[in-house]
């Protein structure tokens, strides 16, 4: 499988982050920063769509899980979306992270 560069797009209503490509080890800090910025320090609800992600390693799962925990502590939420049968859906299921299907 050919590698695809990590890209993302956002929307404000509702607040949504759509990720694309490979979330490799090198994108971990960038992902953390994006999640933090779009949710105002994880104090505002945010939906993250992982449907078009091709690679989702443990470092990225760690960032997402930590962001979810921090959001809960701040009385907000970080919701995940993945289409059934995608790599993201399989990884989220294995890791026990709840997600909605797209």
The first five atom37 places (N, CA, C, CB, O) and aatype in JSON, in Angstrom:
{
  "aatype": [20, 20, 20, 20, 20, 20, 20, 20, 20, 20, 20, 20, 20, 20, 20, 20, 20, 20, 20, 20, 20, 20, 20, 20, 20, 20, 20, 20, 20, 20, 20, 20, 20, 20, 20, 20, 20, 20, 20, 20, 20, 20, 20, 20, 20, 20, 20, 20, 20, 20, 20, 20, 20, 20, 20, 20, 20, 20, 20, 20, 20, 20, 20, 20, 20, 20, 20, 20, 20, 20, 20, 20, 20, 20, 20, 20, 20, 20, 20, 20, 20, 20, 20, 20, 20, 20, 20, 20, 20, 20, 20, 20, 20, 20, 20, 20, 20, 20, 20, 20, 20, 20],
  "atom_mask": [
    [1, 1, 1, 1, 1],
    [1, 1, 1, 1, 1],
    [1, 1, 1, 1, 1],
    [1, 1, 1, 1, 1],
    [1, 1, 1, 1, 1],
    [1, 1, 1, 1, 1],
    [1, 1, 1, 1, 1],
    [1, 1, 1, 1, 1],
    [1, 1, 1, 1, 1],
    [1, 1, 1, 1, 1],
    [1, 1, 1, 1, 1],
    [1, 1, 1, 1, 1],
    [1, 1, 1, 1, 1],
    [1, 1, 1, 1, 1],
    [1, 1, 1, 1, 1],
    [1, 1, 1, 1, 1],
    [1, 1, 1, 1, 1],
    [1, 1, 1, 1, 1],
    [1, 1, 1, 1, 1],
    [1, 1, 1, 1, 1],
    [1, 1, 1, 1, 1],
    [1, 1, 1, 1, 1],
    [1, 1, 1, 1, 1],
    [1, 1, 1, 1, 1],
    [1, 1, 1, 1, 1],
    [1, 1, 1, 1, 1],
    [1, 1, 1, 1, 1],
    [1, 1, 1, 1, 1],
    [1, 1, 1, 1, 1],
    [1, 1, 1, 1, 1],
    [1, 1, 1, 1, 1],
    [1, 1, 1, 1, 1],
    [1, 1, 1, 1, 1],
    [1, 1, 1, 1, 1],
    [1, 1, 1, 1, 1],
    [1, 1, 1, 1, 1],
    [1, 1, 1, 1, 1],
    [1, 1, 1, 1, 1],
    [1, 1, 1, 1, 1],
    [1, 1, 1, 1, 1],
    [1, 1, 1, 1, 1],
    [1, 1, 1, 1, 1],
    [1, 1, 1, 1, 1],
    [1, 1, 1, 1, 1],
    [1, 1, 1, 1, 1],
    [1, 1, 1, 1, 1],
    [1, 1, 1, 1, 1],
    [1, 1, 1, 1, 1],
    [1, 1, 1, 1, 1],
    [1, 1, 1, 1, 1],
    [1, 1, 1, 1, 1],
    [1, 1, 1, 1, 1],
    [1, 1, 1, 1, 1],
    [1, 1, 1, 1, 1],
    [1, 1, 1, 1, 1],
    [1, 1, 1, 1, 1],
    [1, 1, 1, 1, 1],
    [1, 1, 1, 1, 1],
    [1, 1, 1, 1, 1],
    [1, 1, 1, 1, 1],
    [1, 1, 1, 1, 1],
    [1, 1, 1, 1, 1],
    [1, 1, 1, 1, 1],
    [1, 1, 1, 1, 1],
    [1, 1, 1, 1, 1],
    [1, 1, 1, 1, 1],
    [1, 1, 1, 1, 1],
    [1, 1, 1, 1, 1],
    [1, 1, 1, 1, 1],
    [1, 1, 1, 1, 1],
    [1, 1, 1, 1, 1],
    [1, 1, 1, 1, 1],
    [1, 1, 1, 1, 1],
    [1, 1, 1, 1, 1],
    [1, 1, 1, 1, 1],
    [1, 1, 1, 1, 1],
    [1, 1, 1, 1, 1],
    [1, 1, 1, 1, 1],
    [1, 1, 1, 1, 1],
    [1, 1, 1, 1, 1],
    [1, 1, 1, 1, 1],
    [1, 1, 1, 1, 1],
    [1, 1, 1, 1, 1],
    [1, 1, 1, 1, 1],
    [1, 1, 1, 1, 1],
    [1, 1, 1, 1, 1],
    [1, 1, 1, 1, 1],
    [1, 1, 1, 1, 1],
    [1, 1, 1, 1, 1],
    [1, 1, 1, 1, 1],
    [1, 1, 1, 1, 1],
    [1, 1, 1, 1, 1],
    [1, 1, 1, 1, 1],
    [1, 1, 1, 1, 1],
    [1, 1, 1, 1, 1],
    [1, 1, 1, 1, 1],
    [1, 1, 1, 1, 1],
    [1, 1, 1, 1, 1],
    [1, 1, 1, 1, 1],
    [1, 1, 1, 1, 1],
    [1, 1, 1, 1, 1],
    [1, 1, 1, 1, 1]
  ],
  "atom_positions": [
    [[0.84, -1.18, 0.0], [0.0, 0.0, 0.0], [0.88, 1.24, 0.0], [-0.95, 0.0, 1.21], [1.84, 1.33, 0.76]],
    [[0.55, 2.16, -0.84], [1.32, 3.4, -0.95], [1.01, 4.33, 0.21], [1.01, 4.1, -2.28], [-0.15, 4.48, 0.61]],
    [[2.05, 4.94, 0.75], [1.86, 5.89, 1.85], [1.19, 7.15, 1.34], [3.21, 6.23, 2.51], [1.46, 7.62, 0.24]],
    [[0.29, 7.68, 2.18], [-0.34, 8.97, 1.88], [0.01, 9.94, 2.99], [-1.89, 8.83, 1.72], [-0.05, 9.59, 4.17]],
    [[0.38, 11.12, 2.61], [0.74, 12.14, 3.59], [-0.46, 12.46, 4.48], [1.25, 13.42, 2.88], [-1.61, 12.4, 4.04]],
    [[-0.18, 12.8, 5.72], [-1.21, 13.21, 6.66], [-1.72, 14.59, 6.29], [-0.67, 13.18, 8.09], [-0.94, 15.53, 6.16]],
    [[-3.03, 14.7, 6.14], [-3.69, 15.98, 5.92], [-4.96, 16.0, 6.76], [-4.01, 16.2, 4.4], [-5.4, 14.97, 7.27]],
    [[-5.54, 17.17, 6.89], [-6.79, 17.27, 7.64], [-7.59, 18.46, 7.14], [-6.52, 17.4, 9.14], [-7.07, 19.37, 6.5]],
    [[-8.87, 18.43, 7.46], [-9.76, 19.55, 7.19], [-10.67, 19.72, 8.38], [-10.58, 19.34, 5.87], [-10.92, 18.78, 9.13]],
    [[-11.17, 20.92, 8.55], [-12.01, 21.22, 9.7], [-13.31, 21.9, 9.27], [-11.26, 22.11, 10.69], [-13.41, 22.45, 8.18]],
    [[-14.28, 21.82, 10.16], [-15.51, 22.59, 9.99], [-15.95, 23.04, 11.37], [-16.63, 21.75, 9.28], [-15.62, 22.41, 12.38]],
    [[-16.67, 24.12, 11.41], [-17.05, 24.71, 12.7], [-18.44, 24.31, 13.17], [-16.99, 26.2, 12.6], [-18.7, 24.33, 14.37]],
    [[-19.34, 23.95, 12.28], [-20.72, 23.71, 12.69], [-21.21, 22.38, 12.15], [-21.63, 24.84, 12.21], [-21.64, 22.33, 10.99]],
    [[-21.16, 21.33, 12.9], [-20.57, 21.24, 14.23], [-19.04, 21.18, 14.13], [-21.11, 20.0, 14.99], [-18.48, 20.93, 13.06]],
    [[-18.39, 21.4, 15.25], [-16.93, 21.4, 15.28], [-16.45, 19.99, 14.93], [-16.38, 21.85, 16.69], [-16.7, 19.04, 15.67]],
    [[-15.75, 19.87, 13.81], [-15.37, 18.56, 13.28], [-13.98, 18.62, 12.66], [-16.4, 18.07, 12.24], [-13.62, 19.6, 12.02]],
    [[-13.23, 17.55, 12.88], [-11.89, 17.39, 12.31], [-11.9, 16.11, 11.5], [-10.79, 17.35, 13.43], [-12.21, 15.04, 12.03]],
    [[-11.57, 16.21, 10.22], [-11.52, 15.04, 9.35], [-10.06, 14.79, 8.99], [-12.4, 15.24, 8.05], [-9.39, 15.65, 8.41]],
    [[-9.58, 13.6, 9.35], [-8.18, 13.25, 9.12], [-8.05, 12.36, 7.88], [-7.58, 12.54, 10.35], [-8.95, 11.57, 7.58]],
    [[-6.93, 12.5, 7.17], [-6.67, 11.73, 5.95], [-5.24, 11.21, 5.97], [-6.94, 12.58, 4.68], [-4.34, 11.86, 6.51]],
    [[-5.03, 10.04, 5.37], [-3.68, 9.54, 5.15], [-3.1, 8.79, 6.33], [-2.79, 10.66, 4.81], [-3.82, 8.16, 7.1]],
    [[-1.78, 8.86, 6.45], [-1.04, 8.1, 7.45], [-0.76, 8.96, 8.69], [0.28, 7.58, 6.86], [-0.1, 10.0, 8.6]],
    [[-1.26, 8.5, 9.83], [-0.96, 9.15, 11.1], [0.23, 8.43, 11.7], [-2.21, 9.12, 12.09], [0.1, 7.72, 12.69]],
    [[1.38, 8.6, 11.09], [2.57, 7.88, 11.53], [3.18, 8.52, 12.77], [3.61, 7.83, 10.41], [2.67, 9.52, 13.28]],
    [[4.27, 7.94, 13.24], [4.92, 8.42, 14.47], [5.28, 9.9, 14.37], [6.19, 7.6, 14.74], [5.23, 10.62, 15.37]],
    [[5.63, 10.35, 13.19], [6.04, 11.75, 13.01], [4.91, 12.75, 13.12], [6.68, 11.9, 11.69], [5.17, 13.94, 13.28]],
    [[3.67, 12.3, 13.04], [2.53, 13.23, 13.11], [1.94, 13.33, 14.51], [1.45, 12.81, 12.15], [0.99, 14.08, 14.72]],
    [[2.48, 12.59, 15.47], [1.9, 12.54, 16.81], [1.82, 13.92, 17.46], [2.72, 11.62, 17.7], [0.76, 14.3, 17.97]],
    [[2.89, 14.67, 17.45], [2.87, 16.01, 18.05], [1.93, 16.95, 17.31], [4.28, 16.6, 18.07], [1.23, 17.76, 17.93]],
    [[1.92, 16.83, 16.0], [1.01, 17.66, 15.2], [-0.45, 17.32, 15.53], [1.29, 17.45, 13.68], [-1.27, 18.23, 15.67]],
    [[-0.76, 16.04, 15.65], [-2.12, 15.63, 15.98], [-2.53, 16.18, 17.35], [-2.24, 14.09, 15.97], [-3.63, 16.7, 17.5]],
    [[-1.66, 16.07, 18.32], [-1.95, 16.59, 19.67], [-2.25, 18.09, 19.6], [-0.76, 16.31, 20.63], [-3.2, 18.57, 20.22]],
    [[-1.44, 18.81, 18.87], [-1.61, 20.25, 18.75], [-2.93, 20.61, 18.04], [-0.43, 20.86, 17.98], [-3.64, 21.52, 18.47]],
    [[-3.25, 19.89, 16.99], [-4.49, 20.15, 16.25], [-5.7, 19.9, 17.14], [-4.56, 19.26, 14.99], [-6.61, 20.72, 17.19]],
    [[-5.71, 18.77, 17.85], [-6.83, 18.46, 18.75], [-6.99, 19.54, 19.81], [-6.61, 17.09, 19.41], [-8.1, 19.98, 20.1]],
    [[-5.89, 19.95, 20.38], [-5.91, 20.97, 21.43], [-6.41, 22.32, 20.88], [-4.51, 21.15, 22.03], [-7.24, 22.97, 21.51]],
    [[-5.91, 22.71, 19.74], [-6.29, 24.01, 19.15], [-7.76, 24.05, 18.75], [-5.42, 24.3, 17.93], [-8.45, 25.03, 19.03]],
    [[-8.25, 23.0, 18.1], [-9.62, 22.99, 17.6], [-10.66, 22.89, 18.7], [-9.81, 21.87, 16.64], [-11.82, 23.26, 18.51]],
    [[-10.26, 22.38, 19.84], [-11.22, 22.21, 20.95], [-10.98, 23.23, 22.07], [-11.13, 20.79, 21.52], [-11.5, 23.09, 23.17]],
    [[-10.19, 24.25, 21.78], [-9.87, 25.26, 22.78], [-9.34, 24.63, 24.06], [-11.1, 26.12, 23.09], [-9.89, 24.83, 25.14]],
    [[-8.29, 23.88, 23.92], [-7.67, 23.23, 25.08], [-8.49, 22.08, 25.6], [-7.45, 24.22, 26.18], [-8.46, 21.77, 26.8]],
    [[-9.24, 21.42, 24.71], [-10.11, 20.29, 25.04], [-11.25, 20.69, 25.97], [-9.31, 19.18, 25.68], [-11.74, 19.88, 26.75]],
    [[-11.67, 21.95, 25.88], [-12.79, 22.43, 26.68], [-14.07, 22.55, 25.84], [-12.45, 23.78, 27.29], [-15.13, 22.84, 26.39]],
    [[-13.99, 22.33, 24.54], [-15.15, 22.36, 23.65], [-15.28, 21.03, 22.95], [-15.05, 23.52, 22.62], [-14.28, 20.38, 22.63]],
    [[-16.52, 20.61, 22.7], [-16.77, 19.34, 22.03], [-16.14, 19.33, 20.64], [-18.28, 19.07, 21.93], [-16.12, 20.35, 19.94]],
    [[-15.63, 18.17, 20.27], [-15.0, 18.0, 18.96], [-15.27, 16.59, 18.48], [-13.47, 18.27, 19.02], [-15.18, 15.63, 19.25]],
    [[-15.62, 16.46, 17.2], [-15.77, 15.16, 16.55], [-14.6, 14.96, 15.61], [-17.13, 15.05, 15.79], [-14.27, 15.84, 14.82]],
    [[-13.96, 13.78, 15.71], [-12.81, 13.46, 14.87], [-13.19, 12.3, 13.97], [-11.56, 13.11, 15.74], [-13.5, 11.21, 14.44]],
    [[-13.17, 12.54, 12.66], [-13.51, 11.52, 11.68], [-12.22, 10.86, 11.19], [-14.31, 12.13, 10.48], [-11.37, 11.5, 10.57]],
    [[-12.1, 9.57, 11.47], [-10.9, 8.8, 11.13], [-11.13, 7.88, 9.93], [-10.46, 7.97, 12.32], [-10.28, 7.04, 9.63]],
    [[-12.24, 8.03, 9.25], [-12.62, 7.11, 8.18], [-11.56, 6.99, 7.09], [-13.91, 7.55, 7.56], [-11.33, 5.9, 6.58]],
    [[-10.9, 8.08, 6.74], [-9.94, 8.08, 5.63], [-8.49, 7.95, 6.09], [-10.1, 9.35, 4.82], [-7.57, 8.31, 5.35]],
    [[-8.29, 7.45, 7.3], [-6.94, 7.24, 7.82], [-6.45, 5.86, 7.41], [-6.9, 7.4, 9.38], [-7.17, 4.87, 7.57]],
    [[-5.24, 5.79, 6.87], [-4.67, 4.53, 6.4], [-3.76, 3.85, 7.42], [-3.9, 4.76, 5.14], [-3.6, 2.63, 7.39]],
    [[-3.18, 4.62, 8.31], [-2.25, 4.1, 9.31], [-2.57, 4.78, 10.64], [-0.76, 4.33, 8.89], [-2.59, 6.01, 10.72]],
    [[-2.81, 3.97, 11.68], [-3.18, 4.51, 12.99], [-2.4, 3.75, 14.06], [-4.73, 4.39, 13.23], [-2.93, 2.83, 14.68]],
    [[-1.14, 4.14, 14.28], [-0.28, 3.43, 15.23], [-0.62, 3.77, 16.68], [1.18, 3.76, 14.96], [-1.43, 4.65, 16.96]],
    [[0.0, 3.04, 17.57], [-0.27, 3.2, 19.0], [0.02, 4.61, 19.5], [0.54, 2.21, 19.79], [-0.66, 5.09, 20.41]],
    [[0.99, 5.28, 18.93], [1.29, 6.65, 19.38], [0.11, 7.58, 19.11], [2.56, 7.19, 18.69], [-0.21, 8.44, 19.93]],
    [[-0.53, 7.43, 17.97], [-1.7, 8.25, 17.65], [-2.9, 7.86, 18.5], [-2.05, 8.12, 16.17], [-3.67, 8.72, 18.94]],
    [[-3.07, 6.57, 18.74], [-4.14, 6.1, 19.62], [-3.94, 6.68, 21.01], [-4.19, 4.54, 19.67], [-4.91, 7.09, 21.66]],
    [[-2.71, 6.73, 21.47], [-2.41, 7.31, 22.79], [-2.8, 8.77, 22.86], [-0.95, 7.15, 23.11], [-3.37, 9.21, 23.85]],
    [[-2.49, 9.52, 21.82], [-2.85, 10.94, 21.77], [-4.37, 11.09, 21.82], [-2.27, 11.61, 20.49], [-4.9, 11.93, 22.56]],
    [[-5.07, 10.29, 21.04], [-6.53, 10.37, 20.99], [-7.14, 9.97, 22.33], [-7.09, 9.47, 19.86], [-8.03, 10.66, 22.83]],
    [[-6.68, 8.87, 22.91], [-7.21, 8.41, 24.2], [-6.96, 9.44, 25.31], [-6.58, 7.05, 24.59], [-7.84, 9.71, 26.12]],
    [[-5.77, 10.01, 25.33], [-5.46, 11.04, 26.32], [-6.32, 12.29, 26.11], [-3.98, 11.41, 26.27], [-6.76, 12.9, 27.08]],
    [[-6.54, 12.66, 24.87], [-7.38, 13.83, 24.57], [-8.82, 13.57, 25.01], [-7.34, 14.16, 23.07], [-9.47, 14.46, 25.55]],
    [[-9.31, 12.35, 24.79], [-10.66, 12.02, 25.25], [-10.77, 12.12, 26.78], [-11.05, 10.6, 24.8], [-11.73, 12.68, 27.3]],
    [[-9.78, 11.6, 27.48], [-9.79, 11.63, 28.95], [-9.73, 13.08, 29.45], [-8.6, 10.82, 29.52], [-10.45, 13.44, 30.39]],
    [[-8.89, 13.89, 28.84], [-8.79, 15.29, 29.25], [-10.09, 16.03, 28.96], [-7.62, 15.97, 28.52], [-10.54, 16.83, 29.78]],
    [[-10.68, 15.77, 27.81], [-11.96, 16.41, 27.46], [-13.03, 16.06, 28.49], [-12.42, 15.98, 26.05], [-13.78, 16.94, 28.93]],
    [[-13.11, 14.8, 28.88], [-14.09, 14.38, 29.9], [-13.86, 15.13, 31.21], [-14.01, 12.86, 30.14], [-14.82, 15.56, 31.86]],
    [[-12.61, 15.29, 31.61], [-12.3, 16.01, 32.84], [-12.73, 17.47, 32.76], [-10.81, 15.92, 33.13], [-13.0, 18.1, 33.78]],
    [[-12.79, 18.0, 31.54], [-13.15, 19.41, 31.32], [-14.65, 19.55, 30.98], [-12.29, 20.0, 30.18], [-15.09, 20.62, 30.55]],
    [[-15.42, 18.46, 31.17], [-16.87, 18.45, 30.86], [-17.16, 18.72, 29.38], [-17.58, 19.49, 31.7], [-18.15, 19.37, 29.05]],
    [[-16.3, 18.21, 28.52], [-16.55, 18.27, 27.08], [-16.33, 16.87, 26.52], [-15.62, 19.34, 26.37], [-16.06, 15.93, 27.27]],
    [[-16.44, 16.74, 25.22], [-16.27, 15.41, 24.64], [-15.43, 15.46, 23.36], [-17.63, 14.77, 24.35], [-15.43, 16.46, 22.64]],
    [[-14.74, 14.39, 23.12], [-14.02, 14.18, 21.88], [-14.57, 12.87, 21.32], [-12.42, 14.14, 22.1], [-14.22, 11.79, 21.79]],
    [[-15.43, 12.98, 20.31], [-16.1, 11.83, 19.72], [-15.34, 11.37, 18.48], [-17.56, 12.16, 19.36], [-14.77, 12.19, 17.75]],
    [[-15.34, 10.08, 18.26], [-14.64, 9.5, 17.12], [-15.65, 8.91, 16.13], [-13.65, 8.41, 17.58], [-16.69, 8.4, 16.52]],
    [[-15.3, 9.01, 14.84], [-16.13, 8.46, 13.77], [-15.22, 7.64, 12.87], [-16.87, 9.59, 12.97], [-14.11, 8.07, 12.53]],
    [[-15.7, 6.46, 12.48], [-14.96, 5.63, 11.52], [-15.98, 4.75, 10.79], [-13.86, 4.75, 12.24], [-16.94, 4.27, 11.39]],
    [[-15.76, 4.53, 9.52], [-16.65, 3.67, 8.75], [-16.33, 2.21, 9.07], [-16.5, 3.95, 7.23], [-15.17, 1.85, 9.27]],
    [[-17.37, 1.39, 9.1], [-17.18, -0.04, 9.35], [-16.23, -0.63, 8.31], [-18.54, -0.78, 9.32], [-16.29, -0.28, 7.13]],
    [[-15.37, -1.5, 8.76], [-14.44, -2.2, 7.86], [-13.15, -1.45, 7.57], [-15.12, -2.48, 6.59], [-12.27, -1.99, 6.91]],
    [[-13.03, -0.22, 8.04], [-11.81, 0.54, 7.79], [-10.74, 0.16, 8.82], [-12.09, 2.06, 7.84], [-11.03, -0.42, 9.86]],
    [[-9.52, 0.5, 8.5], [-8.42, 0.27, 9.44], [-8.7, 0.98, 10.76], [-7.07, 0.77, 8.84], [-8.48, 0.42, 11.83]],
    [[-9.19, 2.2, 10.67], [-9.48, 2.95, 11.89], [-10.51, 2.24, 12.76], [-9.99, 4.34, 11.53], [-10.33, 2.14, 13.97]],
    [[-11.57, 1.74, 12.15], [-12.6, 1.04, 12.92], [-12.03, -0.2, 13.6], [-13.78, 0.64, 12.02], [-12.35, -0.49, 14.75]],
    [[-11.19, -0.93, 12.89], [-10.59, -2.14, 13.48], [-9.67, -1.79, 14.64], [-9.81, -2.93, 12.41], [-9.71, -2.44, 15.69]],
    [[-8.84, -0.77, 14.46], [-7.91, -0.38, 15.53], [-8.68, 0.15, 16.75], [-6.92, 0.7, 15.02], [-8.36, -0.21, 17.88]],
    [[-9.68, 0.99, 16.52], [-10.46, 1.52, 17.63], [-11.17, 0.4, 18.39], [-11.49, 2.55, 17.12], [-11.25, 0.44, 19.62]],
    [[-11.69, -0.58, 17.67], [-12.35, -1.72, 18.31], [-11.37, -2.51, 19.15], [-13.0, -2.64, 17.26], [-11.67, -2.85, 20.3]],
    [[-10.21, -2.81, 18.61], [-9.18, -3.56, 19.33], [-8.75, -2.82, 20.58], [-7.97, -3.83, 18.43], [-8.51, -3.43, 21.62]],
    [[-8.64, -1.49, 20.49], [-8.19, -0.67, 21.62], [-9.31, -0.36, 22.61], [-7.59, 0.62, 21.11], [-9.06, 0.23, 23.66]],
    [[-10.53, -0.72, 22.28], [-11.64, -0.48, 23.17], [-12.11, 0.96, 23.23], [-11.28, -0.92, 24.53], [-12.72, 1.39, 24.21]],
    [[-11.84, 1.72, 22.17], [-12.28, 3.11, 22.1], [-13.6, 3.18, 21.36], [-11.22, 4.01, 21.42], [-13.71, 2.68, 20.23]],
    [[-14.6, 3.79, 21.98], [-15.92, 3.9, 21.35], [-15.87, 4.84, 20.16], [-16.96, 4.39, 22.36], [-15.14, 5.83, 20.16]],
    [[-16.66, 4.5, 19.15], [-16.75, 5.35, 17.98], [-18.11, 5.18, 17.34], [-15.64, 5.02, 16.97], [-18.79, 4.17, 17.54]],
    [[-18.49, 6.19, 16.57], [-19.72, 6.14, 15.79], [-19.35, 5.72, 14.38], [-20.46, 7.52, 15.8], [-18.23, 5.95, 13.93]],
    [[-20.29, 5.08, 13.68], [-20.03, 4.71, 12.3], [-20.51, 5.8, 11.37], [-20.71, 3.37, 11.95], [-21.51, 6.48, 11.63]],
    [[-19.78, 5.95, 10.28], [-20.15, 6.99, 9.32], [-20.9, 6.38, 8.15], [-18.91, 7.73, 8.82], [-21.3, 7.1, 7.24]]
  ]
}
